[in-house]
Each structure stands twice: as C-alpha cells, then as structure tokens.
Amino acid sequence: MPTFALVDCNNFYASCEKLFRPDLKDTPVIVLSNNDGCVVARSREAKTLGIKMGVPAFQIKAEVERHRILAFSSNYALYADLSNRVMCILEKMAPQVEVYSIDEAFLDLSGIESVTSLVEFGKQVRERISQWVGITVCVGIAPTKTLAKLANHAAKKYPATHGVVDLTNPDRQRRLLALVPVNDVWGVGKRLSTRLNMLGITTALELANASPEAIRDQFSVVLERTVRELNGNSCIELEEIPPTKKQIVCSRSFGVKVTQSELLREALCEYTTRATEKLRKEQQQAKMLTVFIRTSPFKGNEPQYSNSASGELLIPSCDTRDFIELANHLLKRIWKDGFRYAKVGVMLSDFYDLGMFQPGLFDEVSSRSNSQQLMSVLDNINHSGAGKVFFAGQGLKKDWSMKRDHLSPAYTTRWNQLPKVK
C-alpha cells in the first residue's frame, strides 16, 4: 500500500518576509497582491488579530495602523528562490517528490517505514528545512493524497501534534474525518459543499460513508474518487513530471490607468516577452496568440470597455519577436481612444513539441534564421543575473508598472541586495 506525505510551508509568503528580518519575529505581517491590492498572506500574529484572507488593503487601513501591522508587496523572486531551496531538500530526503505548488509538495514514502517511523521521518523533514532554510513546515502522512492533505490540515491546527500527523491508522482517519467540515476536503469547494450539505453531508466522515456510485451519478467521477481516497483507497498517483501546460497567460493590472496606446503597447510587449520565456521553459512552441484589454470594472462612473482578439502564426514558434509583431497587430484591431485602461494581457495556446509540426504541402513558410540559438542566448543572459537584455518595445520608464510600494529586497537573488550584518 502506498504512503504519501504532504509537506506544506506555514504562512509561506509572510515567513519569507520575516526570514531576513529577525526584528519582525513577533510582529504581525501581511503580504499584498499585485498593485498592493488585497491580502494574500498573513503571519500567525496577523491571523490572531482577525485579518481576513483576500480583504482589500484599503478596507483594513485603520486596523493596520492601530495594531502596527507591517505590509509587504509580493516579492516573487524571493519566494520562488526559497521555495526551490525547500524542494531541493525534499528531493534529497524522499525517493519521489511532486512539487504541488510554490509552498507544497507530495512525497512518496514507500519503504521509508522499514528504516524509521513515519512520524520520526516527518520530524526530520521539519528540522532539516528549519535549520537549512529557516522556514517552518507541517507534515501530513497518509495512504492517499486526499488524506495526506487532511493530515497536514490537522498538523497545522492542533499544536499538540508538533507539526506532524501520521494518518495511516484507519481509526485515526475516522476520528479526524468526523471533525473536519466537508468544505475543508481537498477538491470540495464552496459550491460543491453547499450541494452536499443539502443532502445531509456536512463532514468529511459523512462524505466518506456515502456510496461512491451514488456520488458519481449525482456529481462527478472526480468526487467519487475523493470518496474512495477518504476511505484509504489511493486513486491519485504522484506526478513527478508536471503535465505540459495547454496555455500560458500573462497579464497584470496597471499601477495607474493608461490612456495612451504607446504605453499600452509597452505593457503588451512586456507581457508577451514574459509569456514566451515561459513557453521556452516548457520546451514548447505555440501558434495562437490572444490579446485582451479592459478598463476597471470597479470604476462604475467611468466609460467601460473590454475586448480581445486572436491571431495565428503560419507555423509554431517560441521566438519572442514573432509574437510581439502579432500582438501589436492584434492590439491595433481592438484599441479605442477615450478610455482609461486598467489591464492588458496575452494568452498563448495551440502548443506543439519542438520539431513536431508538419506544414502543408503548398504552404509558403519559413522560420527566422538561428531563432532557437538567439532566444537561448537571451534567456541565459537574463537568468544569469549578470545583466538584462530586453526588446526596445518594452520601454524604459514603464510608468504603467504595477504598484509595489512595500517591496522588500531580493535578498537571495541579487548581489546588491544581499542582507548586511553589522
């Protein structure tokens, strides 16, 4: 029988912000979304004060001042680097690891119990990550991924567990399931839980006791799989290699409203460049590009406009130049004067593996000379930290960039921002 562990970093974004600031040890900290809009992470102290997840920052301004809560802009470079350090440790401790999100990973613990107890292994994971990275994690262990999620939930909720819960015992599974609301089960959202509540299913245990066949008939095969997982039957395998993306979206809300087409073009060029970088990282090519623009739906007193346009290359490409040219063409089709634009974005789709596209017999197509080599050099320079090469269309000032008024240093990825010890 398989055994899984879910390792989840506690209050990850907030913990990253505190890591290089020992003076903030007991200070309530929140992390804000793009443009410093909403709360996306809270430290333990901020949660105790009742700060809600997703609340707009302007609505809690008085509470932030009264309780001296420190707010940070999202520092994705810092979070990604610390996440990578955590995942590297896990990959050295377990035979198979699935990186589920930036702060979560599933581990295959098959065979671990012949060497040490599962709880002891969980403690070793916590201690090593704490010592080597400085981040606190909780570990949930169970025979299925769904139960491992619940075990991790219990490890966070109950201090007596010391951050590790072994849920391989069926009796312990049933006791915990009876305490967990059905909406806290992995994959059961608000809409599903409302329908389940109408059927008298309010706890995870009641869902586990439901007939899998009846659940499949009334809901879906996905929820049926959840029922079986809650009963200890593993239906979801570990995915060591993430599935290939079917589309890549890159968009941001502007820090200020944009009324000039030149500035909107700059932002569009920037996001197209980022999207194609991600495309090359996936080792894919794409044919289809969609561009979308919109005004702010929250400004009801202003004229509203939103539109999108799609275009297709003759042959798949991962060359940024191809997509910038197409993006500018599409923008001309949907741009309208007289509006204050709040957002622009691009979506790449219709993916192909490298070298796997066969053009039509009479298609007159040709690719750019040395395209792959040029893009590879571009990516290597930009990822090395030694310098930055960009397209002229991306602009220099970038007055439209999102607000990040509370951004902390990139402590681990930029030489000039390394922490200094006095």
C-alpha positions in Angstrom: 0.0 0.0 0.0 1.4 3.4 -0.9 2.2 6.1 1.7 2.2 9.8 0.9 3.3 12.8 2.8 2.2 16.4 2.2 4.8 19.0 3.2 3.4 22.5 3.4 5.3 25.6 4.4 3.5 27.6 7.1 2.3 31.1 6.1 4.9 30.9 3.4 5.0 34.4 1.9 4.9 36.0 5.3 7.5 33.6 6.6 9.8 34.5 3.7 9.4 38.2 4.5 10.3 37.6 8.2 13.3 35.3 7.4 15.8 38.1 6.9 14.2 40.4 9.4 14.7 38.9 12.9 13.3 42.2 14.3 9.9 41.1 13.0 9.8 37.9 14.9 6.6 38.7 16.8 5.3 41.4 14.5 2.0 40.9 12.6 2.9 40.8 8.9 0.7 40.7 5.8 1.6 40.3 2.1 -0.4 42.1 -0.6 -1.3 41.1 -4.1 -0.4 42.8 -7.3 -0.7 46.6 -7.1 -0.8 46.2 -3.3 -4.5 45.4 -3.7 -5.6 42.6 -1.4 -4.1 40.5 1.4 -2.7 37.2 0.0 -0.7 36.0 3.1 -0.8 36.6 6.8 1.6 35.8 9.6 0.3 33.9 12.6 0.1 37.2 14.5 -2.0 38.8 11.8 -4.4 35.9 11.7 -4.8 36.2 15.5 -5.8 39.9 15.0 -8.6 38.7 12.7 -7.1 39.9 9.4 -9.0 38.0 6.6 -7.6 36.5 3.5 -8.4 38.4 0.3 -9.6 41.6 2.1 -8.7 44.8 0.1 -5.9 46.6 1.8 -7.7 50.0 1.9 -10.5 48.4 4.0 -8.2 47.5 6.8 -6.0 50.6 6.8 -7.2 51.6 10.3 -6.5 48.2 11.7 -3.1 48.1 10.1 -2.2 51.4 11.8 -3.8 50.5 15.1 -2.1 47.2 15.5 1.2 48.3 13.8 0.8 45.6 11.1 3.6 45.6 8.6 2.5 45.2 5.0 4.8 43.9 2.2 4.3 43.9 -1.6 4.6 40.5 -3.2 8.3 39.6 -3.7 8.0 36.7 -6.2 11.8 36.5 -6.8 12.4 35.9 -3.1 9.5 33.4 -2.7 10.5 31.4 -5.7 14.1 31.1 -4.6 13.3 30.0 -1.1 10.7 27.6 -2.4 13.3 26.0 -4.7 15.6 25.5 -1.6 12.9 23.7 0.3 12.0 21.5 -2.7 15.7 20.6 -3.2 15.9 19.4 0.4 12.8 17.2 0.0 14.2 15.7 -3.2 17.2 14.5 -1.2 15.1 13.0 1.6 12.4 11.1 -0.4 12.7 8.9 -3.5 9.9 10.6 -5.3 8.6 14.2 -5.0 5.7 16.1 -6.7 6.0 19.8 -6.4 2.3 20.7 -6.0 2.6 24.5 -5.6 5.2 27.1 -4.5 4.8 26.0 -0.9 3.6 22.4 -1.0 5.0 19.1 -2.2 3.8 15.5 -2.0 6.3 12.8 -1.1 6.2 9.1 -1.8 7.3 7.4 1.4 7.2 3.9 0.2 9.9 1.9 2.0 10.7 4.7 4.5 9.0 2.8 7.4 11.5 0.0 7.1 14.2 2.5 8.0 12.5 4.8 10.5 9.0 5.5 11.8 6.9 7.8 9.7 6.5 10.3 12.5 10.2 10.4 13.0 10.7 11.0 9.3 8.3 13.9 9.4 10.2 15.4 12.3 13.5 15.1 10.4 11.9 16.9 7.4 10.7 19.8 9.7 14.1 20.0 11.5 16.2 20.0 8.3 14.1 22.6 6.5 14.0 24.8 9.6 17.8 24.5 10.0 18.9 24.8 6.4 16.3 27.3 5.1 14.7 28.9 8.1 11.1 28.1 7.1 8.7 26.1 9.3 6.7 23.3 7.6 4.0 20.9 8.7 3.9 17.3 7.5 0.8 15.2 6.9 1.2 11.4 6.3 -1.5 9.0 5.0 -2.2 6.2 2.5 -3.8 8.6 0.0 -3.1 12.2 -1.2 -6.5 13.4 0.0 -6.0 12.0 3.4 -2.4 13.4 3.5 -4.0 16.9 2.8 -6.3 16.4 5.8 -3.4 15.1 8.0 -1.5 18.3 7.1 -4.5 20.4 8.0 -4.6 18.7 11.4 -0.8 19.2 11.9 -1.3 22.9 11.4 -4.5 23.2 13.5 -3.5 21.2 16.6 -0.3 22.3 18.4 -0.1 19.0 20.3 0.9 17.3 17.1 4.1 19.3 16.9 3.6 19.8 13.1 3.5 16.1 12.2 0.4 13.9 11.8 0.5 10.2 10.8 -2.9 9.2 9.5 -2.1 5.7 8.3 -4.2 4.1 11.1 -7.8 3.7 9.9 -9.2 4.5 13.4 -7.3 7.8 13.5 -8.6 8.6 10.0 -12.2 8.2 11.0 -11.8 10.3 14.2 -10.3 13.1 12.2 -12.8 12.9 9.4 -15.6 13.3 11.9 -14.1 16.7 13.0 -13.4 18.1 9.5 -16.2 20.1 7.7 -16.8 18.7 4.2 -15.7 22.0 2.6 -12.2 21.5 4.0 -11.8 18.3 2.0 -9.3 18.7 -0.9 -11.2 19.3 -4.1 -14.6 20.2 -2.4 -15.2 23.9 -2.9 -17.9 26.1 -1.7 -20.3 25.3 -4.5 -19.9 21.5 -4.0 -20.1 21.7 -0.2 -23.4 23.6 -0.5 -24.9 20.9 -2.6 -23.5 18.2 -0.3 -25.0 20.0 2.8 -28.4 19.8 1.1 -28.0 16.0 1.1 -27.1 16.0 4.8 -23.4 15.6 4.1 -21.6 18.1 6.3 -18.5 16.4 7.5 -15.6 14.6 5.7 -16.7 11.4 7.5 -20.2 11.6 6.1 -18.8 12.1 2.6 -16.5 9.0 3.2 -19.6 7.0 4.2 -21.5 7.9 1.1 -21.9 5.5 -1.8 -19.2 6.1 -4.4 -21.6 5.1 -7.2 -24.3 7.5 -6.0 -21.8 10.3 -5.6 -20.6 9.7 -9.2 -24.2 9.7 -10.5 -25.2 12.9 -8.7 -21.9 14.8 -9.0 -18.9 13.5 -11.0 -16.2 10.8 -11.2 -13.8 13.3 -9.6 -15.9 13.5 -6.4 -16.3 9.7 -6.5 -12.5 9.4 -6.5 -12.4 11.7 -3.5 -14.8 9.4 -1.6 -12.6 6.4 -2.3 -9.5 8.4 -1.3 -11.1 9.3 2.1 -11.6 5.6 2.7 -7.9 4.9 2.2 -8.0 3.7 -1.5 -5.3 5.6 -3.4 -6.7 6.9 -6.7 -4.4 9.8 -7.4 -0.9 9.0 -8.2 2.2 11.1 -7.6 3.2 13.3 -10.6 6.9 13.7 -10.6 6.8 15.4 -14.0 4.3 18.2 -14.2 1.8 17.9 -17.1 2.5 20.1 -20.1 0.6 23.4 -20.0 -2.2 23.8 -22.5 -2.0 27.6 -22.4 0.1 30.4 -20.9 -1.5 33.6 -19.7 0.5 36.7 -18.7 -1.3 39.8 -17.5 -1.2 42.4 -14.8 -3.3 45.4 -13.7 -1.6 48.7 -14.1 -0.4 50.8 -11.3 -2.0 53.8 -12.9 -4.7 53.9 -15.6 -3.4 54.0 -19.2 -4.9 56.3 -21.8 -2.1 56.3 -24.4 -1.7 53.5 -27.0 2.1 53.8 -26.8 2.1 52.9 -23.1 -0.4 50.0 -23.6 1.9 48.7 -26.4 4.9 48.8 -24.0 3.0 46.7 -21.4 1.8 44.3 -24.1 5.3 43.8 -25.3 6.5 43.2 -21.7 3.9 40.5 -21.1 4.4 38.9 -24.5 8.1 38.6 -23.7 7.4 37.0 -20.3 4.9 34.6 -21.8 7.3 33.4 -24.5 10.0 33.0 -21.9 7.7 30.6 -20.0 6.9 28.9 -23.3 10.6 28.2 -24.0 11.0 26.9 -20.4 8.3 24.4 -21.2 10.2 23.4 -24.3 7.1 24.1 -26.4 6.1 26.2 -29.4 2.8 27.9 -30.0 0.7 29.0 -32.9 -2.1 31.0 -31.3 -2.0 34.3 -29.5 -4.8 36.2 -27.8 -4.6 39.8 -26.7 -7.1 41.3 -24.2 -7.6 44.7 -22.8 -10.1 46.2 -20.3 -11.0 49.1 -18.2 -11.6 48.8 -14.5 -14.9 47.1 -13.6 -14.7 48.8 -10.2 -15.0 52.3 -11.7 -18.7 52.4 -12.4 -18.6 56.2 -13.0 -16.2 55.8 -16.0 -16.9 54.6 -19.5 -16.4 50.8 -19.7 -14.7 48.8 -22.5 -13.2 45.4 -22.8 -12.2 43.4 -25.9 -10.0 40.7 -27.2 -8.5 39.5 -30.5 -6.8 36.3 -31.5 -4.3 35.6 -34.3 -2.4 32.6 -35.6 1.1 32.2 -36.8 1.6 30.1 -40.0 4.0 27.8 -38.2 4.5 27.3 -34.4 7.2 29.4 -32.8 8.8 30.2 -29.5 10.6 33.3 -30.8 9.5 36.4 -28.9 9.8 38.6 -32.0 7.1 36.6 -33.8 4.7 37.1 -31.0 5.5 40.8 -30.4 4.8 41.5 -34.0 1.5 39.6 -33.9 0.5 41.2 -30.5 0.9 44.7 -31.9 -1.2 43.9 -34.9 -4.0 42.5 -32.7 -3.8 45.5 -30.4 -4.5 47.8 -33.3 -7.7 45.9 -34.0 -9.2 46.4 -30.5 -7.7 49.7 -29.3 -10.2 52.5 -28.8 -9.4 56.1 -27.8 -11.2 57.7 -24.8 -10.9 55.0 -22.2 -8.8 54.6 -19.1 -7.4 51.1 -19.4 -6.7 49.1 -16.3 -5.3 45.9 -17.7 -3.8 44.2 -20.7 -2.8 40.6 -21.1 -1.8 37.8 -23.6 -2.6 34.2 -23.8 -0.5 31.6 -25.8 -2.3 28.4 -26.9 -2.2 25.7 -29.5 1.1 24.2 -28.3 3.5 21.9 -30.2 6.5 19.9 -29.2 9.7 21.3 -30.8 10.1 20.0 -34.3 6.7 18.2 -34.4 4.7 20.5 -36.7 4.3 19.5 -40.3 3.3 22.4 -42.6 1.0 21.9 -45.6 2.5 20.9 -48.9 1.7 24.3 -50.6 2.3 26.5 -47.5 5.0 29.1 -48.1 6.5 29.3 -44.7 10.0 30.0 -43.4 11.3 30.4 -39.9 13.8 33.1 -38.7 17.5 32.1 -39.1 19.1 31.0 -35.8 16.0 31.7 -33.9 16.5 29.0 -31.3 20.1 30.0 -30.7 19.3 33.7 -30.3 16.4 33.0 -27.8 18.6 30.6 -25.8 21.4 33.3 -25.5 18.7 35.9 -24.5 17.3 33.6 -21.7 20.8 32.6 -20.5 21.8 36.3 -20.1 18.6 37.3 -18.4 18.6 34.4 -16.0 22.3 34.7 -15.1 21.9 37.8 -13.0 24.8 39.3 -14.8 22.8 41.6 -17.0 19.5 42.2 -18.7 18.7 42.2 -22.4 15.2 43.4 -23.5 13.3 44.5 -26.5 13.0 48.2 -27.3 9.2 47.8 -27.4 9.2 47.0 -23.6 10.2 50.7 -22.9 12.5 52.2 -20.3 10.4 54.1 -17.7 7.5 51.7 -17.5 5.2 54.2 -15.8 2.3 51.8 -16.2 4.0 49.1 -13.9 2.0 47.8 -11.0 2.4 49.4 -7.6 4.9 47.8 -5.3 5.3 50.5 -2.6 6.2 48.0 0.1 8.7 45.7 -1.7 11.4 44.0 0.3 14.9 43.4 -1.1 15.6 40.3 -3.3 17.8 39.0 -0.5 18.9 35.8 -2.2 18.9 36.6 -6.0 20.6 40.0 -6.4 24.2 40.7 -5.3 23.4 44.4 -4.5 20.5 43.4 -2.2 22.2 40.7 -0.1 21.4 41.2 3.6 24.1 43.1 5.5 25.2 42.1 9.0 26.6 44.9 11.2 
